[in-house]
Amino acid sequence: MNEQYKKVYLNYLEDNLLGNELQVWLNHVIIDDKPMKLSEQIRLLKEAGFKEIQVVWRFNNEAVYVAKK
């Protein structure tokens, strides 16, 4: 996760969650959540038989794509 996005998201969590719920999400975001590269996601879609894969929006570490099977 890039540092700017991480700061924004952590601030959001701290402003909206309390106690144990906050700690659970912080552990998830910092320790457990390891985003897959877009190229790897596309490769897996192809392996699963999807065709015509198109990335329609991309910003920082987020993307929206469509695929037809």
C-alpha positions as CSV (number, residue, x, y, z in Angstrom):
1,M,0.0,0.0,0.0
2,N,1.5,3.3,-0.9
3,E,2.3,5.6,2.1
4,Q,-0.2,8.4,1.2
5,Y,-3.1,6.0,0.7
6,K,-2.1,4.2,3.9
7,K,-2.2,7.5,6.0
8,V,-5.6,8.4,4.6
9,Y,-7.1,5.0,5.3
10,L,-5.6,4.8,8.8
11,N,-7.0,8.2,9.6
12,Y,-10.4,7.1,8.4
13,L,-10.3,3.9,10.5
14,E,-9.2,5.8,13.6
15,D,-12.0,8.4,13.1
16,N,-14.7,5.8,12.7
17,L,-13.8,2.7,14.7
18,L,-13.2,2.1,18.4
19,G,-11.3,-0.3,20.6
20,N,-11.1,-3.9,19.5
21,E,-12.8,-3.3,16.2
22,L,-10.2,-0.7,15.3
23,Q,-7.4,-3.1,16.3
24,V,-8.8,-5.9,14.1
25,W,-9.0,-3.6,11.1
26,L,-5.5,-2.2,11.7
27,N,-4.1,-5.7,11.8
28,H,-5.9,-6.5,8.6
29,V,-4.8,-3.4,6.8
30,I,-1.2,-3.4,7.9
31,I,-0.4,-7.1,8.3
32,D,-2.9,-9.3,6.4
33,D,-4.0,-7.2,3.3
34,K,-1.4,-7.7,0.6
35,P,-2.8,-6.6,-2.7
36,M,-2.2,-8.7,-5.8
37,K,-0.6,-6.9,-8.7
38,L,-3.0,-6.1,-11.5
39,S,-0.9,-8.1,-14.0
40,E,-1.3,-11.2,-11.7
41,Q,-5.1,-10.7,-11.5
42,I,-5.3,-10.5,-15.3
43,R,-3.2,-13.6,-15.6
44,L,-5.5,-15.5,-13.3
45,L,-8.6,-14.3,-15.2
46,K,-7.0,-15.6,-18.4
47,E,-6.2,-18.9,-16.8
48,A,-9.9,-19.1,-15.6
49,G,-11.0,-18.7,-19.2
50,F,-11.9,-15.0,-19.3
51,K,-11.3,-13.1,-22.5
52,E,-11.5,-9.4,-23.6
53,I,-10.1,-8.2,-20.3
54,Q,-10.1,-4.4,-20.2
55,V,-8.9,-2.1,-17.4
56,V,-11.4,0.8,-17.4
57,W,-10.1,2.8,-14.5
58,R,-6.8,2.8,-12.6
59,F,-5.6,5.1,-9.8
60,N,-2.7,4.4,-7.4
61,N,-3.2,0.9,-6.2
62,E,-6.8,0.5,-7.2
63,A,-8.3,-0.6,-10.6
64,V,-11.6,-1.5,-12.1
65,Y,-11.6,-4.0,-15.0
66,V,-14.2,-5.9,-17.0
67,A,-13.8,-9.3,-18.6
68,K,-16.0,-11.6,-20.6
69,K,-16.0,-15.4,-20.4
